[in-house]
Amino acid sequence: MKAVILAAGRGTRMPEFTDRIPKALVPVKGIPVLERILDSLEHVNVKDVLITTGHFARQIEEFVRSKKKYENLRVTYSFNPQYADTNYIYSMWNAKEELKDDDILLFHGDMVYDQHILNGIAASATSTVCIREGGKLPEKDFKGRVRDGRVIEIGVDVWGDDVHACMPVYKWLASDMKLWMEEIGKLVQAGDVTCYAEKAFNAISDKIILAPYRYTMDDVCMEVDTLEDVKLAEGLLR
């Protein structure tokens, strides 16, 4: 199993940090988000890591290289030269050769989460994504539509009684990743490079069993998009 960390974005909602460092290196309780993700992989015995980069790419590579504790990880990088004008769908397509033949743990590079959540996802026998039970639906973040034990739609503008907050921590079986990447390729080749990659999933969700990994309001599983998010995560992690 391979881990893929999407870390090419500019983080425009957090200029207090991202004017000088990449979003993935924003500290939460003194520990960069990327470091938290890499440390969590040790507990699920994943040694092969791909990081997509763009904004301040060299800082990410230098940070990982500076940490002796990551010497046993095989970390590779895929630079998105059009990171300023594309979404992570294009970063994924750029890295398509690295996304073949393996089960994939896929993270947005701004995710903070409890270890037990990753443990559960990594152990899943099917493709899986984080779905929160309860709480108010986020206005600007991902939501997932769940029917008959499957997630069938993911997006920001997804609403309804069967919709829940959805956080972009995934496990993809290799066969499902292949289908997803084929659909991603269709969008990229059509010039649709600013949409979310989940648009491609929604087009083929009837062909994939994407199970919900359910967590609750008592768990920590969130994206760190703003300074307020940093403060919230630090409070929850106490």
C-alpha positions as a Markdown table, in Angstrom:
| # | Residue | x | y | z |
|---|---|---|---|---|
| 1 | Met | 0.0 | 0.0 | 0.0 |
| 2 | Lys | 1.2 | 3.5 | -0.9 |
| 3 | Ala | 0.4 | 6.8 | 0.6 |
| 4 | Val | -0.3 | 9.9 | -1.6 |
| 5 | Ile | -0.3 | 13.3 | 0.0 |
| 6 | Leu | -1.7 | 16.1 | -2.1 |
| 7 | Ala | 0.4 | 19.2 | -1.2 |
| 8 | Ala | 0.7 | 21.4 | -4.3 |
| 9 | Gly | -1.9 | 24.0 | -3.3 |
| 10 | Arg | -1.2 | 27.6 | -2.4 |
| 11 | Gly | -3.4 | 27.8 | 0.7 |
| 12 | Thr | -4.8 | 31.2 | -0.2 |
| 13 | Arg | -7.1 | 31.3 | 2.8 |
| 14 | Met | -4.2 | 31.3 | 5.2 |
| 15 | Pro | -1.7 | 34.0 | 3.9 |
| 16 | Glu | -0.5 | 34.5 | 7.5 |
| 17 | Phe | 1.5 | 31.3 | 6.9 |
| 18 | Thr | 1.4 | 30.5 | 3.2 |
| 19 | Asp | 3.0 | 33.7 | 2.0 |
| 20 | Arg | 6.3 | 32.1 | 3.3 |
| 21 | Ile | 5.7 | 28.4 | 3.7 |
| 22 | Pro | 3.7 | 25.7 | 2.0 |
| 23 | Lys | 0.3 | 24.9 | 3.5 |
| 24 | Ala | 1.4 | 21.4 | 4.4 |
| 25 | Leu | 4.1 | 22.8 | 6.7 |
| 26 | Val | 1.7 | 25.0 | 8.7 |
| 27 | Pro | 2.3 | 24.0 | 12.4 |
| 28 | Val | -0.5 | 22.7 | 14.6 |
| 29 | Lys | 0.6 | 22.7 | 18.2 |
| 30 | Gly | 4.2 | 23.2 | 16.9 |
| 31 | Ile | 4.1 | 20.2 | 14.6 |
| 32 | Pro | 3.7 | 20.7 | 10.8 |
| 33 | Val | 0.6 | 19.1 | 9.3 |
| 34 | Leu | 2.8 | 17.1 | 6.9 |
| 35 | Glu | 4.8 | 15.7 | 9.8 |
| 36 | Arg | 1.7 | 14.6 | 11.5 |
| 37 | Ile | 0.6 | 12.7 | 8.4 |
| 38 | Leu | 3.9 | 11.1 | 7.8 |
| 39 | Asp | 4.2 | 10.0 | 11.5 |
| 40 | Ser | 0.7 | 8.5 | 11.3 |
| 41 | Leu | 1.8 | 6.2 | 8.5 |
| 42 | Glu | 4.2 | 4.4 | 10.8 |
| 43 | His | 1.3 | 3.0 | 12.7 |
| 44 | Val | -0.2 | 1.4 | 9.5 |
| 45 | Asn | 3.1 | 0.2 | 8.2 |
| 46 | Val | 3.2 | 2.2 | 5.0 |
| 47 | Lys | 6.7 | 3.0 | 3.8 |
| 48 | Asp | 6.1 | 4.2 | 0.3 |
| 49 | Val | 5.0 | 7.8 | 0.0 |
| 50 | Leu | 4.3 | 10.1 | -2.9 |
| 51 | Ile | 3.9 | 13.8 | -2.3 |
| 52 | Thr | 2.5 | 16.1 | -5.0 |
| 53 | Thr | 4.1 | 19.5 | -4.8 |
| 54 | Gly | 3.8 | 23.0 | -6.2 |
| 55 | His | 3.8 | 26.0 | -4.0 |
| 56 | Phe | 7.1 | 26.2 | -2.2 |
| 57 | Ala | 7.9 | 22.7 | -3.4 |
| 58 | Arg | 11.6 | 22.8 | -2.4 |
| 59 | Gln | 10.7 | 23.6 | 1.2 |
| 60 | Ile | 8.6 | 20.4 | 1.4 |
| 61 | Glu | 11.5 | 18.3 | 0.1 |
| 62 | Glu | 14.0 | 19.9 | 2.4 |
| 63 | Phe | 11.8 | 19.4 | 5.4 |
| 64 | Val | 11.3 | 15.7 | 4.8 |
| 65 | Arg | 15.0 | 15.2 | 4.0 |
| 66 | Ser | 16.0 | 17.0 | 7.2 |
| 67 | Lys | 14.1 | 14.5 | 9.4 |
| 68 | Lys | 16.2 | 11.5 | 10.3 |
| 69 | Lys | 13.1 | 9.6 | 11.4 |
| 70 | Tyr | 12.0 | 9.4 | 7.8 |
| 71 | Glu | 15.1 | 7.6 | 6.5 |
| 72 | Asn | 13.2 | 4.4 | 6.3 |
| 73 | Leu | 10.4 | 5.9 | 4.2 |
| 74 | Arg | 10.6 | 5.8 | 0.4 |
| 75 | Val | 9.4 | 9.4 | -0.4 |
| 76 | Thr | 9.1 | 10.5 | -4.0 |
| 77 | Tyr | 7.7 | 13.8 | -5.3 |
| 78 | Ser | 5.6 | 14.8 | -8.3 |
| 79 | Phe | 5.8 | 18.5 | -9.1 |
| 80 | Asn | 2.8 | 20.2 | -10.7 |
| 81 | Pro | 4.2 | 23.1 | -12.8 |
| 82 | Gln | 0.7 | 24.5 | -13.2 |
| 83 | Tyr | -0.2 | 24.4 | -9.5 |
| 84 | Ala | -1.2 | 28.1 | -9.5 |
| 85 | Asp | -3.9 | 27.6 | -12.2 |
| 86 | Thr | -5.1 | 24.0 | -11.6 |
| 87 | Asn | -6.7 | 22.0 | -8.8 |
| 88 | Tyr | -5.3 | 18.7 | -7.4 |
| 89 | Ile | -7.0 | 16.8 | -10.2 |
| 90 | Tyr | -4.1 | 17.9 | -12.4 |
| 91 | Ser | -1.6 | 17.0 | -9.7 |
| 92 | Met | -3.0 | 13.5 | -9.6 |
| 93 | Trp | -3.0 | 13.2 | -13.4 |
| 94 | Asn | 0.7 | 14.4 | -13.4 |
| 95 | Ala | 1.5 | 11.5 | -11.0 |
| 96 | Lys | -0.6 | 8.9 | -12.8 |
| 97 | Glu | 2.4 | 6.6 | -13.4 |
| 98 | Glu | 3.0 | 6.5 | -9.6 |
| 99 | Leu | -0.7 | 5.6 | -9.0 |
| 100 | Lys | -0.8 | 2.3 | -10.8 |
| 101 | Asp | -1.0 | -1.2 | -9.3 |
| 102 | Asp | -1.1 | -0.3 | -5.6 |
| 103 | Asp | -3.8 | 0.2 | -3.0 |
| 104 | Ile | -3.6 | 3.9 | -2.1 |
| 105 | Leu | -4.1 | 5.9 | 1.1 |
| 106 | Leu | -4.9 | 9.4 | -0.2 |
| 107 | Phe | -4.7 | 12.5 | 1.9 |
| 108 | His | -5.2 | 16.2 | 1.3 |
| 109 | Gly | -2.1 | 17.7 | 2.7 |
| 110 | Asp | -3.9 | 19.9 | 5.2 |
| 111 | Met | -5.6 | 17.0 | 7.1 |
| 112 | Val | -5.4 | 16.6 | 10.9 |
| 113 | Tyr | -7.0 | 13.5 | 12.3 |
| 114 | Asp | -6.9 | 11.0 | 15.1 |
| 115 | Gln | -4.7 | 7.9 | 14.6 |
| 116 | His | -7.6 | 5.4 | 15.1 |
| 117 | Ile | -9.3 | 6.9 | 12.0 |
| 118 | Leu | -6.4 | 6.1 | 9.8 |
| 119 | Asn | -6.0 | 2.7 | 11.4 |
| 120 | Gly | -9.6 | 1.9 | 10.5 |
| 121 | Ile | -9.4 | 3.1 | 7.0 |
| 122 | Ala | -6.2 | 1.3 | 6.3 |
| 123 | Ala | -7.6 | -2.0 | 7.5 |
| 124 | Ser | -10.8 | -1.7 | 5.4 |
| 125 | Ala | -11.4 | -4.4 | 2.8 |
| 126 | Thr | -13.0 | -1.9 | 0.4 |
| 127 | Ser | -12.3 | 1.6 | -0.8 |
| 128 | Thr | -13.2 | 3.9 | 2.0 |
| 129 | Val | -13.6 | 7.6 | 2.9 |
| 130 | Cys | -14.2 | 9.5 | 6.1 |
| 131 | Ile | -17.9 | 10.3 | 6.8 |
| 132 | Arg | -18.9 | 12.2 | 10.0 |
| 133 | Glu | -22.0 | 11.2 | 12.0 |
| 134 | Gly | -24.0 | 14.1 | 13.3 |
| 135 | Gly | -23.2 | 17.8 | 13.4 |
| 136 | Lys | -24.0 | 20.7 | 11.1 |
| 137 | Leu | -23.1 | 20.2 | 7.4 |
| 138 | Pro | -20.2 | 22.5 | 6.3 |
| 139 | Glu | -21.0 | 25.2 | 3.8 |
| 140 | Lys | -17.7 | 25.3 | 1.9 |
| 141 | Asp | -16.2 | 21.8 | 2.5 |
| 142 | Phe | -16.9 | 18.4 | 1.2 |
| 143 | Lys | -20.1 | 16.5 | 1.9 |
| 144 | Gly | -20.9 | 12.9 | 0.9 |
| 145 | Arg | -24.1 | 11.3 | 0.0 |
| 146 | Val | -24.5 | 7.8 | 1.6 |
| 147 | Arg | -27.0 | 5.3 | 0.4 |
| 148 | Asp | -27.3 | 1.6 | 1.2 |
| 149 | Gly | -23.9 | 1.7 | 2.9 |
| 150 | Arg | -22.1 | 3.3 | 0.0 |
| 151 | Val | -20.8 | 6.8 | -0.7 |
| 152 | Ile | -22.3 | 7.7 | -4.1 |
| 153 | Glu | -21.5 | 11.4 | -4.4 |
| 154 | Ile | -18.9 | 13.8 | -3.0 |
| 155 | Gly | -18.7 | 17.5 | -3.4 |
| 156 | Val | -19.1 | 20.9 | -1.9 |
| 157 | Asp | -22.6 | 21.5 | -3.3 |
| 158 | Val | -24.1 | 18.2 | -2.2 |
| 159 | Trp | -27.2 | 18.5 | 0.1 |
| 160 | Gly | -30.0 | 16.3 | 1.3 |
| 161 | Asp | -31.2 | 14.1 | 4.2 |
| 162 | Asp | -28.7 | 11.4 | 3.2 |
| 163 | Val | -25.7 | 13.8 | 3.1 |
| 164 | His | -23.0 | 14.0 | 5.8 |
| 165 | Ala | -19.7 | 15.9 | 6.3 |
| 166 | Cys | -17.0 | 14.2 | 4.4 |
| 167 | Met | -13.2 | 14.6 | 5.0 |
| 168 | Pro | -10.7 | 13.7 | 2.2 |
| 169 | Val | -8.8 | 10.9 | 3.8 |
| 170 | Tyr | -9.3 | 7.9 | 1.5 |
| 171 | Lys | -8.3 | 4.3 | 1.0 |
| 172 | Trp | -8.6 | 3.3 | -2.7 |
| 173 | Leu | -8.2 | -0.3 | -3.8 |
| 174 | Ala | -6.0 | -0.5 | -6.9 |
| 175 | Ser | -8.8 | -1.6 | -9.2 |
| 176 | Asp | -11.0 | 1.4 | -8.0 |
| 177 | Met | -8.1 | 3.8 | -8.4 |
| 178 | Lys | -7.6 | 2.6 | -11.9 |
| 179 | Leu | -11.3 | 3.4 | -12.8 |
| 180 | Trp | -11.0 | 6.8 | -11.0 |
| 181 | Met | -7.8 | 7.8 | -12.8 |
| 182 | Glu | -9.3 | 6.9 | -16.2 |
| 183 | Glu | -12.2 | 9.2 | -15.5 |
| 184 | Ile | -9.8 | 11.9 | -14.2 |
| 185 | Gly | -7.9 | 11.6 | -17.5 |
| 186 | Lys | -11.1 | 12.3 | -19.5 |
| 187 | Leu | -11.7 | 15.5 | -17.6 |
| 188 | Val | -8.1 | 16.7 | -17.8 |
| 189 | Gln | -8.0 | 15.9 | -21.6 |
| 190 | Ala | -11.2 | 18.0 | -21.9 |
| 191 | Gly | -9.4 | 20.9 | -20.2 |
| 192 | Asp | -11.4 | 20.6 | -17.0 |
| 193 | Val | -8.4 | 21.0 | -14.6 |
| 194 | Thr | -9.8 | 23.4 | -12.0 |
| 195 | Cys | -12.6 | 21.0 | -10.7 |
| 196 | Tyr | -12.2 | 18.6 | -7.8 |
| 197 | Ala | -11.1 | 15.1 | -8.7 |
| 198 | Glu | -14.3 | 14.0 | -6.9 |
| 199 | Lys | -16.2 | 15.1 | -10.0 |
| 200 | Ala | -14.6 | 12.2 | -11.8 |
| 201 | Phe | -15.6 | 9.8 | -8.9 |
| 202 | Asn | -19.2 | 11.0 | -9.1 |
| 203 | Ala | -19.4 | 10.1 | -12.8 |
| 204 | Ile | -18.5 | 6.5 | -12.0 |
| 205 | Ser | -19.6 | 6.0 | -8.4 |
| 206 | Asp | -22.0 | 3.2 | -9.6 |
| 207 | Lys | -19.0 | 1.2 | -10.5 |
| 208 | Ile | -17.1 | 1.5 | -7.2 |
| 209 | Ile | -18.0 | 0.4 | -3.7 |
| 210 | Leu | -16.7 | 3.4 | -1.6 |
| 211 | Ala | -17.6 | 2.6 | 2.0 |
| 212 | Pro | -18.1 | 5.3 | 4.6 |
| 213 | Tyr | -15.7 | 5.2 | 7.6 |
| 214 | Arg | -17.8 | 6.8 | 10.2 |
| 215 | Tyr | -16.4 | 9.1 | 12.9 |
| 216 | Thr | -18.2 | 11.3 | 15.4 |
| 217 | Met | -18.1 | 14.8 | 16.6 |
| 218 | Asp | -15.8 | 13.6 | 19.5 |
| 219 | Asp | -13.1 | 12.6 | 17.0 |
| 220 | Val | -10.6 | 14.9 | 15.4 |
| 221 | Cys | -10.8 | 14.8 | 11.6 |
| 222 | Met | -10.6 | 18.1 | 9.8 |
| 223 | Glu | -8.9 | 20.2 | 7.2 |
| 224 | Val | -6.8 | 23.1 | 8.2 |
| 225 | Asp | -7.7 | 25.9 | 5.7 |
| 226 | Thr | -7.6 | 29.0 | 7.8 |
| 227 | Leu | -6.0 | 30.5 | 10.9 |
| 228 | Glu | -9.3 | 29.8 | 12.8 |
| 229 | Asp | -9.0 | 26.1 | 11.7 |
| 230 | Val | -5.5 | 26.0 | 13.2 |
| 231 | Lys | -6.8 | 27.3 | 16.5 |
| 232 | Leu | -9.7 | 24.9 | 16.5 |
| 233 | Ala | -7.4 | 21.9 | 15.7 |
| 234 | Glu | -5.1 | 22.9 | 18.5 |
| 235 | Gly | -8.0 | 23.1 | 21.0 |
| 236 | Leu | -9.3 | 19.7 | 19.9 |
| 237 | Leu | -5.9 | 18.0 | 20.1 |
| 238 | Arg | -5.6 | 19.0 | 23.7 |
